[in-house]
Amino acid sequence: MAPTAVVDDYRPAGEELEHVSDAIDDVNAIKYDEESKFDTSKDKTQFRQYEEACDRVKTFYKVQHEKQTVAYNLAARNRFHSSARARPEMTIWQAMEKLNTLVDESDPDTSLSQIEHLLQSAEAIRRDGKPRWMQLTGLIHDLGKLMLFFPELETQGQWDVVGDTFPVGCAFDRRIILPDTFANNPDSTNPAFNTKFGIYTPGCGLDNVMLSWGHDEYLYHVVRDQSTLPDEALAMIRYHSFYPWHREGAYTELMCKKDHAMLKAVQAFNPYDLYSKSDDVPSVEELKPYYLELIDEFFPQKVIKW
């Protein structure tokens, strides 16, 4: 029987949203992993400065690192997959509009609304001439944050929705940001979970690893079965917040052959997620017709079950 999570200090997302924060053939002929161009003039040392981040961001990660346990992750997945859960239905664009008042409290690099960040990412990918499926991935990659609006998923503020992700069930790597904040996580002293491999085996593959529950994992499961996006796009969605892996080189001992190809895809996507946050604010209404057509190309069912 899966462990039961304890839900404490839960408040509906709506009460906090204002205060908490995040020609076709020619295009598709360009390799998705060609080096990004839009960010060549940016000072990248100014991004992801967590040690100098405001107290809001540091407090977020302290709470996240203490509460993302194996028990909580099993309970969260059980809630998501439960046959008794009525899954809300809306289009991709409706989901983007629903997120428009949310600001991600884990992110030190932007205070824009989510729809503005999504369009920034997609437009940067589009300007660099990357394939249409990758442009769409940029547009939707953070839509998993929609889970904040669904009380039946029992999200607890934002710590189990946003922020960097990492495996649970094995030792917390020192390359995770602010690693000392794991000290009060009960799994860090549990001998079943605090060794290098914990509940996993070498080379088991990331498909078999339980990453900390949040918007990446949630959206991955939503999109995988309801779109025609390729595996590379699904990896960009699932792993884009897994910075200890795709940026710092941690947890490579868990990778299988497929994961090496997916790592290449995630690293190609990362600049468009991270460095586009300093770009000008896009015009939502001007861009809407283009992206509505793009959405329909890869989501044949139009209305998505969330």
N, C-alpha and C positions, 0 to 999 in steps of 0.2 A: 504494500500500500504506500502510495506517495506521501511524503511528509506534508503536513498542513502548514500553510503560511499564516503568520499572525499579521493582521491588518490593523495598524495603529495610526492615529492622527490622519485618517482619510478625510478628504474634503472633495466634493465634486469639482471637476476641472473648471466649470463655468464661474466659480466664485473667485478664481485666482488668475484667470487668463490675462487680465489687464495688468497684472503686477509681475508675473513671472516671464519672463520672456513670452527661434530658430526657424536645281534640276536633280531628282532623286538618284539616278544612276551615277551621276558625277560625285555626289556626296558619299554614297555607299562604297564607291571605289577607293576612297581614302582610308588608310589603315587607322583603326581606332586608337592604336597605341603609339602613333607618331607623337613626338615630343610636343607638349603644349607650347603655344606661342603667345597667348594673351597675357601671360604673367611674367614675361621676360624682364620687364622694367620695374617689377614690384620688389619692395624690400621684404623678403620672406622672413627675416629675423623678427619682424613685428607681429607674427602670427603665433598662436598657441603658446603664449607666454604665461603659463599657469603659475609659476612661482611668484610672478608679479601681479597676478590677477586679483580682482576685487574679492572681498570677503564672501560675496554672494556665490561666486564660482567655487572658492575653496570649501565653503560649507557644503555646497552641493556634493562635491566629490567625497568629502568625509562621510556624509550620510550614505551615499551610493556604495562606497567601499565597505562600509560596515554591514549593510543589509542585503547585498547581492550574494546570497548563499545558495547552496544546492537545494535546500528545502524550499526556499522562496521560488526558485526557478522552476522546480517541478510543479509547484502549485499554480504558478502563472500560466504555464503551458497547459495544464489541465483545464484551467478556466477558458483559455482561448479555444481549445479543441473540443470542448464539451458540446455534445449533441443537443443539449438543452439550451444553449445560448442562441438567442435570436440575433442573427447577424444584420446590422444596419446596412441599408443599400443606398448608394449614391454614385454619381459619376465621378471620374477623376477630377474634373474641374470643380464640381461641387465640394469635393473634399479639400481642394486647395483653398477655396473661399472660406470654408469652415475653420481652417487653421489661421486665417488672416490676422487674428488678434493675438496669436501666441508668439512670445519671445522666449527663446531657449535660454534658461538660466545657467546652463552648463557652458555656454559659448562666450569666451572673452573677446571675440573678434567682431561681433555684429549686434546691433539692436534693431535690425530691420524685422518686419513681419515675415512670416514664413513664405507667403506667396512671392514676396519680393526676392528672398534668397533663392527660392526654387527657380525663378525666372533668370536671376543672375547666373546661376550655374548652367542652365540650359542654353542661354544666349552666348556664354563664353565658349561652350562646346560647339555651338552652331557657327560662331565666328571663325573658329579654327577649322571648320570644314569637316568635322567628324560625322560619322554615320547617323542617320535619323534615329536608330534605336538608342544610340548613346545620348543624343539630345533629349529624348524622352526620359531616359534614365535620370539625367540631370534634373528634369522637371519634377519627377515624382519621388526622388530618392528619400525625402524626409516625410513623406505622407504617412508613415507609420505613427507619427506623433498624434495622429487623429485618435489614437487609443485613449488619449486624455479625456475625450468627450464621451466615452462609453463606460458608464458606472459598473456594468457587469464584469468588466475586466479588472476592476478594483485597483486601478493605478493609485499610487500613494504620493501624489504631488507631481514630481518630475524625475526622481532619482531612478525609477524603473521604466523610464520612457526615453530619456535623452542621455547624452554624455558618451565618452569612450566606452567601448565594450572590451570584454576579456573573458577567458574561459573560467568557469567554476567547476569544482570537482578535482582540481589539481592545485599545486602551489601557485600563489599570486606572484608573477614575475616582477622583479624590481624595475623593469622597463615600463611598467604601467605608470601613468602620471601620478604624482603624490603617493608613492607606494607605502609610506609609513602609516597612512590612514587605514590600512587593512588590519592594524593591530587588534581592533575590537571586533573584527569579523569572526564569528565562532568557528568557521571552517579553517581558519588559519592555525588553529591548535588541534584540529581533528585529524588524527593519524590516517584516516581513510582518504582525506582530501589534501593534506598539506605536503605531499611529496611531489617530485618533479612530474610524474605521470599520473599520480592519484588514481582515479577510476578508469583511466585510458591506457592504451598501449602504444608503443612507438609506431609511427606511420599509420595510425588508425584512420586518418583523414578528417578534415574539419567538418565534413558532413556529419560525423559521429561525435563531435565535440559540442557540449552545451555552453554556448556563449551567454554572457549576462543578458537577461531579458530586457528588451527595450524596443524602440521603434524600428531598428534594422531587422531584427528577427521577425517581428510581427508583420512588417510589410513584405518581407521575403515570402512568407507563407501565403499571404493574400495574393501576391502577384504571380507566384509560380504557377498556380493552377488556373489563372484567369487572363493570361496574356500570352502573346507569341514572342515575347522578348527572349533573346538567346541567353545561354548560360553565363556569358560574360556580364551581361546586364544584371542577372540575378546575383552574381557574386559582388558586383559593385554596390548593390542595395544591401546585401546581407553583411558585408564586411567593411563598409566605408567608414564606420566608427571604430574599427578594430585596429587602432593605431599601434598598439604594442607589436602587432604582427606585420602590417604592411609598411610601417615606417621605421620601427625599431628593431625588427628582425627576431622578435621573441616567438616562442612556441613552434619553431620550424621542425622540431622533433616529432610533432604530431601530424605533419603534412604527408599527404599521399601524392602520387604523380599528378592527378587532376589539380590539386591545390597550387602547384607551381604555375600552371597556366592561368589559374584564377587570380593569383597574386599579381601577375603581370597586368591583368585587366584592372584590378583595384588600384594599383599604383598609377595607371594611366588616367583613371577617373579622379583621383584625389586632388590634383591641383584645381580642378573646376569646382570642387566642393569648398575647398579651403580658401584659395586666393581670390575667388570671384567676389568675396564678401566686401571688398573695398571698392568695387566698381560702382558706377552711377546707378541710381535707382531706376529700374526699367518701367516702361509704361504698360500697365497690365492690359488696358483696353486695346492698345495698338497691337500687342502681341497675341492676344487671345485667339483670333481666327486661325493663325498659323498653327498654334499648339492644339487647338480642338481637332484639326485635321490629323495632326500627328498622333494624338491619343487614339482616335478611331482606327488608325492603321494597325495598332498593336493590341488594342483591347476590343475584340470583335463583339463582346457581349454588351458593351457600352456601360451598363449599370453594374457596379462592382459590389460584391458581398464582402463587407468589411468584418 
